[in-house]
Amino acid sequence: MSQSRRVYSTDHGRMCPACNRLITACRCKQARPKGPPSDGIVRVSRSTKGRKGKGVTVITGVPLEGDALKKLAKQLKAACGAGGAIKDGAIEIQGDHRDSLVEALKAKGWTVKRAGG
């Protein structure tokens, strides 16, 4: 019976499905990798996959996490005058802004490459 776990309870709040502990006391978060490994190069590319032909500029390999990544995304979106989002550690900005984003990221001191066509 050690494999059983509570299906529903309002006593404790949300439970982690992997370790069966409270989300706030979860040990699994510490063991999870923090994203794909980076080679130190920030890549700026354009993608239309899954967007019905609408293009977005995708920035990957940024050596930031969490709030710092959100702050950078906000600055880049404001510089381009466009919307965007953060998905799976990559910054997506609506439209084709590769040239201006490469310059903005180089100004921050990172090695930047324009990926794709």
C-alpha positions in Angstrom: 0.0 0.0 0.0 3.1 2.3 -0.1 2.3 3.2 -3.7 -1.0 4.8 -2.9 -1.4 8.5 -2.6 -4.2 10.9 -1.8 -6.3 11.7 -4.8 -8.1 14.8 -3.5 -7.7 16.8 -0.3 -8.2 20.4 0.7 -6.1 20.0 3.8 -2.6 20.5 2.4 -3.0 22.4 -0.9 -1.2 21.4 -4.1 0.9 18.2 -4.1 3.8 17.4 -6.4 2.9 14.4 -8.6 6.5 13.1 -8.6 7.5 13.1 -4.9 4.0 13.4 -3.4 5.0 16.4 -1.2 3.6 19.9 -0.9 4.6 22.0 -3.9 6.4 24.4 -1.5 8.4 21.5 0.1 9.0 19.6 -3.2 12.5 18.1 -3.6 12.0 17.4 -7.3 12.6 21.0 -8.2 16.1 20.9 -7.0 16.9 17.8 -9.1 15.4 19.1 -12.3 17.8 20.6 -14.9 17.5 24.4 -15.3 17.0 24.3 -19.1 19.1 23.2 -22.1 22.8 23.6 -21.7 24.2 26.7 -23.4 27.4 27.0 -25.4 27.7 30.7 -24.6 26.3 32.0 -27.9 23.0 33.8 -28.1 21.2 32.9 -31.3 18.6 35.1 -33.0 16.4 33.4 -35.6 13.0 33.7 -37.3 10.3 31.0 -37.0 6.8 30.5 -38.4 6.1 27.0 -37.3 2.8 26.5 -35.6 1.7 30.1 -36.1 -0.3 29.9 -39.3 2.4 31.7 -41.3 2.9 34.6 -38.8 6.6 35.1 -38.1 8.3 35.6 -34.8 11.9 36.3 -33.8 13.2 33.7 -31.4 16.1 34.4 -29.1 17.8 31.3 -27.6 20.9 30.6 -25.5 20.5 33.7 -23.2 22.4 33.0 -20.0 19.7 34.3 -17.8 16.9 32.7 -15.8 13.6 33.6 -14.1 13.0 37.3 -13.4 16.2 38.4 -15.2 15.0 36.7 -18.4 11.6 38.3 -18.0 13.2 41.8 -17.5 15.3 41.3 -20.6 12.3 40.2 -22.7 10.4 43.3 -21.6 13.3 45.6 -22.6 13.6 43.9 -26.0 9.9 44.0 -26.7 9.8 47.7 -25.8 12.8 48.4 -28.1 11.1 46.7 -31.0 7.6 48.1 -30.2 6.1 44.6 -30.4 4.6 41.9 -28.2 6.1 38.6 -27.3 6.5 35.8 -24.7 9.0 33.5 -23.0 8.5 29.9 -23.9 10.8 27.1 -22.7 13.7 29.5 -21.9 13.5 31.2 -25.3 12.3 34.7 -25.9 9.8 35.1 -28.8 9.1 38.6 -30.2 6.3 39.1 -32.7 7.5 40.1 -36.2 10.9 40.1 -37.9 13.3 42.2 -35.7 16.5 40.1 -36.1 18.8 43.0 -37.1 17.8 45.3 -34.3 17.8 42.5 -31.7 21.3 41.4 -32.7 22.6 44.9 -32.1 20.8 45.3 -28.8 22.1 42.0 -27.5 25.7 42.7 -28.7 25.5 46.0 -26.8 24.8 44.0 -23.6 28.2 42.2 -24.1 27.0 38.8 -25.3 28.3 36.8 -28.3 25.4 36.9 -30.7 24.8 35.0 -34.0 22.1 35.4 -36.5 20.7 31.8 -37.0 18.7 30.6 -39.9 18.1 32.3 -43.3 
